[in-house]
């Protein structure tokens, strides 16, 4: 993988593992202290990115995380997800009210056109969206007056604790529509679209966690309809985050909230056929290792964040090695630049850089 040189002032922790004859290094960045799990981080290139948290704050960096500027702080807002089309156009979703204490903001989505300097509520047509947990972006290449251009499609889902809703934009976020997905599931946590038509949603079957199974849904018509492609057989379970390093190979974290201390096995769902079928693979036998974020560099090499540590595999999940990604690592973003160089960022209690 890659070797990065970082300033000593931001180097608080280094975890090094040999991968493909090289070193993969996650380093903790200096960020504002936050007591709990921070939920999302997004970059448009190796240096330019944003992260959000439950204090209603949005932070921005232009130097790869060496320094961060606070762009927004809005009390009563719990930012859950963030995504940027480019250096200017971006969106931040909120979890909504009646789930976490002291959250009063009922606006599900904010947008910016100036790189986060200013944010405004996003209007949309359709049923009310209580909250959002994830946003995905699809860039569709086309020929525009003899030049290569892109149509930008955005998909947002939520929420944890119900209800289940989907928001879609086919014009880079200029206009949005919403639709209920409560007939398909009761909670939604993440979405990954392979293209504007085909994609997957991480879901749960019941808003009552004692009755809930982990659920993966698939769409082939851009979110108009959804089909169940995986459902766990155990109660107290949900899915959480998804990673598709290739069009055929995908991984989804499965969360267990079973209070029985003897129920220790943590599992990941994996597909090798583009999401048609899914199998469960074991992560670790540890009741405290509740899973959160997941990100893969390729079909074999990837990372999972849990409540108490991170895990790395280089053999597609056959074996896992414990690494430090901080506590409650909720989102792992792996990127490749135009030259194929791999870089990444993760966020939980702390922010890490690959």
N, C-alpha and C positions, 0 to 999 in steps of 0.2 A: 504494500500500500504506500502511503506517503509519509515523508518525514517533514515536520514543520518546525520552524524556529520561532520561539515565542519570547517575549520580554519576561525577564525574571520576575518583574513586579506582578505579573498575572499568573505565574506558575505556582499554584497552590498544591496541585496533586498531579502525578503522572502515572498512568497505568500502561505498561508496555507488554505486548505479546507478539511473538514471532508469527508472521503470517506470510505464506508464499515467499519465504526467504527474506522478507523485509520486516520492518517494525510498524505495527499499528499503534498509534498513541492517542489516547484521550487525555486532554488536559482541562482542569477546572479553571474557569475564567472568573475574574473579579467582577461581581455584580452586587446590586443592592440586596441586603439581607431580606429574606422572606421566610416566614415560619413554616409554611406548608408546601404542598405540591403546586408548582407552577405548570401551566398546561401546554403552551405551544410556543414555537419559535419558527421563523421562516427567513430564508435568504434568497436573494436574486442573483448573487454571485458570491465569491468566497469572502468578500469584505463587507457587503451591504446586507444588513438584516435587521429584524425586529423580534422582540419577544413580549409576551403579555402575561398578566397574572390577575389573581382574584382581588387585588386591591384597586382595581380599575386603572392600572398603570400600563403604559406602552413605552418600551425602550427601543432605541435605535442605535446602530453602530455603522460606521463607514470604514472601520479599520480591523475587521475580522474579530471583533469582540474584545480588543484591547481596552477600549473605552466605550461607554454607553451614555447616551443622552436620553433623559426622560422627556418624552414628547407629550404625554397625556397622563393626567391623574384625575379620576372622576369617582368620588366616593359613592358607594351604593351600586357600583358596576362591578361585575365579576367577569372579566374577559377570559374566555375559554379557548379561543382559537384565533389564528391570524394567518393570512395568506396575501402574497403580493404578486401581481401580474408582471410588474416591472418596478423600476426604482421610484415611480410616482404613484401608480394605482394599486391600492391595497384595501383589505377588508379585515375587520376584527369582529368576531362573534361573541356574544355574551351567553352565560348559562341561564339567565332569567331568574325570576323570583320564586319563592316558596320551595327552595331546595337548600340553599346555604343561608345562614343567619346574616342579617344586616345588608342583604342585597335587595335593592328597591328598583333597579333599572329594568323596565319592561321592554326596552328596545332590543331586538335580537341581533341586529347587524349594523355596524358603522362602516363608513367608507372614507377613503382619502384619495385625493388626486394630486397632492403635493408632497408625497413621500412621508406622510405622517405628521406634517406640521399642523394640519387641521383635520378634524374628523367630524363627519355629519351622519345623522341617522339615515339608513337606506330605506327607501320606500319599496313596497312590493305589492303585487296583486295576488289574492288568494287568502286562504284561512290564516288566522293569527298563529304566529310561530312563538312558542313559549321560550325556547332557548336553543342554542346551537353548541355543538361540541367539536365540529370538524368542518374544514373547507378544503376542497380539492380543485385544481385548475387543470384544464385540458387545452392545449394549444394545437389547433388543427391547421396544418399547412395548406395553402392554396396559392394559385397564381393570380396576382393582382396587377393588371396592366403590364404584363410581361415581367413582373418581379415576384419573387417569393415573399409571401406575407402570411399572417396567421389570423385565424378566427379564434377568439378566446371564449371558452365555456367554463363556467364556474358552478360547482355543486356544493351545497352546504347541508349538513344534517344535524339533528339533535332531537331529544336531549336525554342525558342521564336522568333517571327518575320519572320519565315520561312528560309530556306526550311525544310521539314520534312524528317528525315533520321533515320535509325536504324543501330546499330552496334552490332555484336554478336560474342562471343567467346565460344567455347565448350571445351577448354583445359586450363582453369584457366588464360586466357589472353595471352597465348603464341602466338596464331594466331587469327586474327580478319577478319571478312568480313562485308561489308556494303551493304545496299540496300535503295533505295529511297522509301518513303511512301507518296509522293506527290499526288498519285492517291487516297489515303485514307483520307488525311487531309492536312492542310497547315502549322500547327505549332504543335510541340510536347513538352511537359513539364515534364512528369514523366512516369515511367513504373514500374509495379509490376507484377512479374511472380510468380504464385502459384507453378509451377513446370517448368520443362524445355520446356513443350509444351503449357501450358495454362497460359494466363496472360492478363493484361489490360494496355492500354496506355491512358494517359490524353492528349487531343488534342483540336484543334480548326478547324472550318470548312473553315475559310478564313484568309488570311494574312492581310486583311483590317479589322481592329477591328470594324469599323462601320457596317460591314456586317457579322461579325463572330458570330456563335453560339458555346456554350460549347459542347464538343464532347468526348465521351468515346468509345474506340475501344477494341475489344476482339480478341485474337488469340487462337486457339486450336492446332496449328501446329508449335509452336516455332517461330512465327513471319513471317512465309512464306506468310500467308494471314491474313486479318483482317476484322472483321465485326462490324458495328455500333450497339451498344447496348443502347446508350443514346445520345440524342441531345436536347439542350435547344431550346426554341421557341423564345427567345429574342435576339436582336442584341446587340453588344458591349460586348459579353461574351466569355470567354474561361474557360476551366478547369485549374487546377494548380497542385495539389499534391493528392496522393492516399494513403490510409491505409486499409489493409485487416487484422484485428486482428484474424479472423478465415477464414476458407476456404469458408464459406457461406456469412459472413457479411463483407461488405466493404463500405468505405466512400471516396468521392472525393470533394475537394473544388471547388466551382464555382466562378470565378471572374467576376465582372461587372465593365465596364469602361464607363457606360452610363453617359454623362455629365449633364443630367437632375437632378437637386438637389431633385426633388420630387420622384425619383426612389431610394428608400432607402433600400428595402428588400434584404438581403444577404442570400444565400441559399447553402445547401450542398446536393450532390447527395448520395443516400444510396441504397444498395442492401442487400437483405436477402436470395437470392437464388444463391449465387455464381457468381453474375454478369450477369445473364440472363436478369433480368429486374432491372430498377432503378427508384426510386421516389425522389422527391425533398422535403427536410425538411428545415424549416426556422432556420436561425442562429440568426440574429439580424436585426432590422430595423434601419440602420445607413449607410448613403451613404459613410461615411469616413472609414468604416470598410471593406475595400477590403481584400479578403481572400488570404492567402498564404499556410503555412504549415498545415499538419494534422497528428495526430498520436493517435492511440487507444491502450489502455492496454488490453482490451477485447471487446466483442461485444457491451457493454454499456458505458464503461468509456473511454473518450478520450478528446483530446484537438485540438483546431484550433487556428492558428496564423493569425492576421489581421494587417493591416497597423498601427493601433493605440493601439491594445491590444491583449490579448489572451482570449480564452473562453474555459470553461470546461463543459462537460456533464457527468452525471452518469446514465442517463436513455436512452441512445441510440439516443440522439439528440432531445428528446421531449422538454427538457428545457436546457438552457445554462446559465452559470454563468461567469461573466467577471473576469479574473485574469490577472496578469502581467507576460507576456512572453517577454516583451520588444516590441519595435516597429518593424514592418515588419518581424515578425517571419516566416521565409521562409521554414525551414525544422525542423520537429520534429521526432526524432528517439527514439522509445521505444524498449527496449531489455529485454530478460529474460535469465539469466544464466542457467547453467546445473542443478541447484537446484531450479529453478523456481522463483528466486529472480528478481524483476522488477527494472530496472533502465532506465534512459533516458537522452537525451541531446537535446537541441534545439538551433537554430541559426537564427539571424536576424541582427539587429544593434548590439545586444549583444548576448552572449552565456549563456545559462541557463542549470542547471543540476537538474534532478529529483531524 
